[in-house]
Amino acid sequence: MINKELTIINKLGLHDRAAAKLVALASNYQSEIFIEKEGKKVNGKSIMGVMMLAASQHSVVNVAVTGNDEEDAITHIEILFNNCFEEEE
Amino acid sequence: MALIVSGIGVSRGIAIGNVHLLNRGSAPEVFERKLEEHEVASEVERFQGAVAEATNQLRGIRDTIPEDAPKDVASFIDSHILMVKDSMLRKVPIEIIQEQLCNAEWALKQQLDKVVSVFEQMEDAYLRTRINDVEHVINLIQQILKDQQFTVQMKSQPLKGSIIVADDLTPADTVVMQNQNIAGFITEQGGPLSHTAILARSLGIPAVVGIQRARSLLQQEEKIIIDGADGMVLAGIDENTIKKYRQKQREQKDARRKLNSLRNISAKTRDGQRISLQANIELAEDVNALKLSGADGVGLYRTEFLYIDRDVPADEAEQYSAYRKVVRTLKGKPLTIRTLDLGAEKEFDPDYQGPLTQNPALGLRAIRRSLKDTELFIQQLRAILRASAFGPVRILLPMITSYIELVQSLSLLDQAKRELKSEGYDYDPDILVGAMIEVPAAALSATIFAKQLDFFSIGTNDLIQYTLAIDRIDDQVNYLYDPLHPAVLKLIHLTLQAGRKAKIPVAMCGEMAGDPRYTRLLLGMGLREFSAHPSNLLEIKQIINRSKISELESPTKKILSTTVPAKIHPMVDALNE
């Protein structure tokens, strides 16, 4: 299992479209992906779960990935976070 | 009789068309019905059918989005598709049906209520409002269950050219309506940041939101006009008004088309002088607007967002990653990063207990603050230097007033370079450094400053405020704010001359640079680098490409030698004719 702390840097936080991108990415991997914020843990492949984390800008989340492709998964998830979820506005 | 209603204009443009009232948006009323054991299986099936139908409809809508539509249009629909497929909406209601022996509608409503209560407790206001999207998706399923859905209804009615008036619209509705070539829409709910508003802008549909009771004020099929720029809705109109607005509509379309055709053309005067047009940006994401404005680079990247509205200022790593991102996106175009310009307007430390000064604009701000808190300043310089390894970066120092501030800043920059070198970081050792000329003292000392610097950037907003001793946000004196005051023009002229003599470029990044009324005057005075908000750049470019510097020089000289402010305005107007 890989654990990584990631910071939300995009302005709007993990809102629906950002969450959609994260979930779409996470769903490409076989690994189980969980995201945790302040003791609340959700499935990284569930958009409702990710949205309900209420992760706003500057909040830090812990991403836990377990499975065959865990390294690949965490690398790409980290890139997505750092790219502000490819947001334009 | 004419009726004028005003709301919030969220997407520019004029639309003229007949009202099509849409009574939807809110969920159909849901009642509880108890099931017999033997009914459960078929109820579950009914629910699954509705979810499948909702998924199909959303996918179908997604497929109709043209490939050249902005990327975010599809992402709105994508997130809704993911929600319908989420087990919280797809599976949990089934469990509720089975456990409570209730109808599908009631089960879904209970699940929605549960989700709503979680969202209601969110602290972040924007994230809290995202419950709207969940509601949109659940309403779609409810409507399918009740067999009164929107998309079918829409398909059966020709909407081409009409103006939709609704309580609220979902992103999916907006895409469907766009495909039917509606002229515009009005909603009772929503604000400038609501999804429907963002989509309307992306798709170029004129739209006004936030008109309460719009559906009772306007009548089905009556002809109305909406002006998305100022949020105006005109009803009960006569032929003359329609004619006037049709003309205005045509003019706007023409002007827009002409401006857009300039995107990939560089700014060059008719006598062949190349002018650099750069963008002022605030957030890393703003870089994307550059493509649309055809900018040559970023002339002012404000960094205050890394310090304000947060508990602690961004550390070096976060700053570095923000700067590097912009450098990379610019792909070789120059980036000018202004160091922290805070103090006067906003105190970034929320726990700040220090004395509240009477005159914040004249207090400890911008470079003064950075030179006092050198640790914070070095941290920012290090982040900027590290980003300079990835492309051309210039450093811009705000509010320099005396020579000693320059010397101190440059020596701290040297220190930052030495630190990075010994730590083995890459950076551009010859990084260009410039100063904002925004204090009269700086304009008057420009010749001396030029010896230490690689460029100047004139900040007109502060330069005018400090020269004329006017607080722009003070309503009692702001009528005195005048970019064309002879003293202001003289200081700008002095700065341009000093730059020319020292052979260093002089840019202007204040509002004056983005105001088309002053473009020709500034060209005549010798300005060759304009930096403005991306939305102004195409208009400035159009003026530059229609101007001839040789024709501007002698009238500009006359303007500069005029000492009566009232006489200058008509002279500048004449320059623009």
Interface residues (C-beta under 8 A of the other chain):
Chain A: T7 I9 N10 K11 L12 G13 L14 H15 D16 R17 A19 A20 K21 V23 A24 S46 I47 M48 G49 M51 M52 A54 A55 S56 H58 N82 N83 C84 E86 E87 E88 E89
Chain B: P70 K71 D72 S75 F76 D78 S79 L82 M83 D86 S87 M88 L89 V115 V118 F119 M122 E123 D124 Y126 L127 R128 R130 D133 V134 I198 L283 A284 E285 N288 R310 D311 E318 S321 A322 K325
